[in-house]
Structure formats: structure tokens, C-alpha cells
Amino acid sequence: MDLKSGYPYWAIKNGLMQAFPKLDRDVTCEVVVIGGGITGALIADELAQNGHEVTVLERRDVGWGSSAASTALIQYEIDTHMTDLAARFGEADAVSAYRACAQAIDALEGLADAVGDVDFARQASLYYASDEGDLDSLRREWEMRRQHDFDADWLTPEAIASRFGFEAPGAILTPQAARLDR
Ligand SMILES: Cc1cc2nc3c(=O)[nH]c(=O)nc-3n(C[C@H](O)[C@H](O)[C@H](O)COP(=O)(O)OP(=O)(O)OC[C@H]3O[C@@H](n4cnc5c(N)ncnc54)[C@H](O)[C@@H]3O)c2cc1C
């Protein structure tokens, strides 16, 4: 069995869902958004919803950049721990960045409802330490999130094994996540 291929999963599962014509004439608009991935699409949608005339320019096909490679998990956790953000920018700003990401999950759920025919579901997310060396920083991360009322549980190795069937020295389990397939 081939476990790897050069194609993102979504490209194989859903194919090219939307094709847009080449820009072959001058257009006039208020705002040009460069790039038709998830970032450009959400910015363009927000601007258009607020009455602006927007053109999205994409040099390939829309949604064919790294957006097509996503595992479809929507988390409030960004790639930098809250503890690391706090060390760099202060705790208040770190918490507010995480809170904005958590609120974005609700906003995306609303958008999925409005668009319709979108496979959106709330889904817990598990963030585990792959070895003992990562355990302390993960535990500190969980403590800071709990201190600021983020809904997150700490799982011991026993809890991870019984609930998820694999071994890890510790994990943060958060119900505040989702999956999304358009
Ligand atoms: C393997 C993998 C798994 C991931 N899993 C997850 C996940 O589970 N959950 C999650 O939230 N995130 C995940 N991510 C991250 C997520 O996919 C990206 O953060 C997100 O898709 C970035 O979207 P984007 O619109 O900024 O970029 P892109 O989707 O890359 O879109 C940028 C677009 O801009 C276009 N462009 C660039 N320059 C120009 C130009 N000059 N003119 C015209 N067009 C231009 C590109 O062609 C591209 O289509 C994953 C990423 C990868 C690679």
C-alpha cells in the first residue's frame, strides 16, 4: 500500500471545487487581495460583507496553496505556545492573541452555517508531548491556559493510553476545536 503521495488529501477527495477565469482585462476595485487561500478568502469575504468592492488575485488555482495541505483541524493553539508569546510580548497580549483565535472558531462555525453544505463539526484536540523532554514546557503551557480560563484538561500517560490507545508522557486535551471540510 502506498502510504505517501505527492498530492494533498483534499485535492484527491474533493478535486478542484471552484475554477475562476483568468484576469484578462483591467478591473477597477477598492481593494485587491493577493492570494486565494484561506487567509485571502476570509479577508475578501469580510471586506465584501462590509460593502467594499474586492478583487482576489490568485496566480494558481484558488485554494491550491498550503490551504489544500491542511489536516482540516481548527484549533485556537497557534504554533507558538502561550508561555513563549507571554515571554516575548507580555502575558496580557499572549492571552488576548489566544482568545482571538478561540473566538475565530465560533466565527468560522457561523460562516460555515451561512455558506451551507459545509462539513463543520466541533472536535476535541489532543496536544501531546512526544517525549519526556517536552513534558515540562507542555505542562507549563497547560497551567497558563487554565489560569486564564481556557477549557483544557491535563492527561496523564494512563489517561492517554486508555482514551486514545497510544503512549505519551502527557497531553493537553481541549474541547475547543473543530474540523472543517468544504
Ligand atoms: C501539511 C500541512 C498541514 C496543516 N494542517 C493544518 C491544520 O490542521 N489546521 C490549520 O489550521 N492549519 C494547518 N496548516 C496550516 C494552514 O494550511 C495554513 O496556515 C493556511 O492554509 C495558510 O493559508 P494562506 O491563505 O495564508 O496561504 P495559502 O493557502 O498558501 O494561500 C496563499 C495563496 O497565495 C497565492 N499567491 C502567493 N503569491 C502570489 C502572488 N504574487 N500573486 C498571486 N497569488 C499569489 C498562492 O498561490 C496561494 O494560493 C497546515 C499546513 C500544512 C502545510
PDBQT file of the ligand as one rigid body, heavy atoms in Angstrom, charges set to zero:
ROOT
HETATM    1  C1  LIG A 201       0.853  19.730   5.851  1.00  0.00    +0.000 C 
HETATM    2  C2  LIG A 201       0.102  20.889   6.474  1.00  0.00    +0.000 A 
HETATM    3  C3  LIG A 201      -0.896  20.619   7.394  1.00  0.00    +0.000 A 
HETATM    4  C4  LIG A 201      -1.566  21.687   8.001  1.00  0.00    +0.000 A 
HETATM    5  N1  LIG A 201      -2.578  21.410   8.882  1.00  0.00    +0.000 NA
HETATM    6  C5  LIG A 201      -3.282  22.420   9.426  1.00  0.00    +0.000 A 
HETATM    7  C6  LIG A 201      -4.386  22.176  10.287  1.00  0.00    +0.000 A 
HETATM    8  O1  LIG A 201      -4.743  21.036  10.579  1.00  0.00    +0.000 OA
HETATM    9  N2  LIG A 201      -5.065  23.235  10.785  1.00  0.00    +0.000 N 
HETATM   10  C7  LIG A 201      -4.716  24.515  10.486  1.00  0.00    +0.000 A 
HETATM   11  O2  LIG A 201      -5.380  25.443  10.977  1.00  0.00    +0.000 OA
HETATM   12  N3  LIG A 201      -3.680  24.793   9.682  1.00  0.00    +0.000 NA
HETATM   13  C8  LIG A 201      -2.969  23.767   9.141  1.00  0.00    +0.000 A 
HETATM   14  N4  LIG A 201      -1.929  24.040   8.310  1.00  0.00    +0.000 N 
HETATM   15  C9  LIG A 201      -1.590  25.437   8.054  1.00  0.00    +0.000 C 
HETATM   16  C10 LIG A 201      -2.590  26.023   7.072  1.00  0.00    +0.000 C 
HETATM   17  O3  LIG A 201      -2.774  25.136   5.981  1.00  0.00    +0.000 OA
HETATM   18  C11 LIG A 201      -2.033  27.357   6.582  1.00  0.00    +0.000 C 
HETATM   19  O4  LIG A 201      -1.693  28.157   7.692  1.00  0.00    +0.000 OA
HETATM   20  C12 LIG A 201      -3.073  28.101   5.772  1.00  0.00    +0.000 C 
HETATM   21  O5  LIG A 201      -3.624  27.275   4.778  1.00  0.00    +0.000 OA
HETATM   22  C13 LIG A 201      -2.412  29.311   5.155  1.00  0.00    +0.000 C 
HETATM   23  O6  LIG A 201      -3.369  29.883   4.315  1.00  0.00    +0.000 OA
HETATM   24  P1  LIG A 201      -2.979  31.089   3.444  1.00  0.00    +0.000 P 
HETATM   25  O7  LIG A 201      -4.205  31.515   2.706  1.00  0.00    +0.000 OA
HETATM   26  O8  LIG A 201      -2.285  32.110   4.271  1.00  0.00    +0.000 OA
HETATM   27  O9  LIG A 201      -1.863  30.518   2.449  1.00  0.00    +0.000 OA
HETATM   28  P2  LIG A 201      -2.087  29.638   1.135  1.00  0.00    +0.000 P 
HETATM   29  O10 LIG A 201      -3.199  28.669   1.245  1.00  0.00    +0.000 OA
HETATM   30  O11 LIG A 201      -0.745  29.100   0.766  1.00  0.00    +0.000 OA
HETATM   31  O12 LIG A 201      -2.548  30.714   0.079  1.00  0.00    +0.000 OA
HETATM   32  C14 LIG A 201      -1.679  31.693  -0.429  1.00  0.00    +0.000 C 
HETATM   33  C15 LIG A 201      -2.042  31.824  -1.888  1.00  0.00    +0.000 C 
HETATM   34  O13 LIG A 201      -1.412  32.989  -2.402  1.00  0.00    +0.000 OA
HETATM   35  C16 LIG A 201      -1.044  32.729  -3.726  1.00  0.00    +0.000 C 
HETATM   36  N5  LIG A 201      -0.012  33.704  -4.072  1.00  0.00    +0.000 N 
HETATM   37  C17 LIG A 201       1.171  33.899  -3.454  1.00  0.00    +0.000 A 
HETATM   38  N6  LIG A 201       1.825  34.915  -4.031  1.00  0.00    +0.000 NA
HETATM   39  C18 LIG A 201       1.022  35.383  -5.024  1.00  0.00    +0.000 A 
HETATM   40  C19 LIG A 201       1.158  36.430  -5.968  1.00  0.00    +0.000 A 
HETATM   41  N7  LIG A 201       2.248  37.192  -6.009  1.00  0.00    +0.000 N 
HETATM   42  N8  LIG A 201       0.152  36.622  -6.829  1.00  0.00    +0.000 NA
HETATM   43  C20 LIG A 201      -0.946  35.842  -6.790  1.00  0.00    +0.000 A 
HETATM   44  N9  LIG A 201      -1.140  34.837  -5.924  1.00  0.00    +0.000 NA
HETATM   45  C21 LIG A 201      -0.153  34.613  -5.042  1.00  0.00    +0.000 A 
HETATM   46  C22 LIG A 201      -0.566  31.293  -3.710  1.00  0.00    +0.000 C 
HETATM   47  O14 LIG A 201      -0.629  30.713  -4.993  1.00  0.00    +0.000 OA
HETATM   48  C23 LIG A 201      -1.555  30.651  -2.738  1.00  0.00    +0.000 C 
HETATM   49  O15 LIG A 201      -2.666  30.067  -3.375  1.00  0.00    +0.000 OA
HETATM   50  C24 LIG A 201      -1.243  23.009   7.688  1.00  0.00    +0.000 A 
HETATM   51  C25 LIG A 201      -0.249  23.272   6.738  1.00  0.00    +0.000 A 
HETATM   52  C26 LIG A 201       0.413  22.225   6.126  1.00  0.00    +0.000 A 
HETATM   53  C27 LIG A 201       1.462  22.538   5.080  1.00  0.00    +0.000 C 
ENDROOT
TORSDOF 0
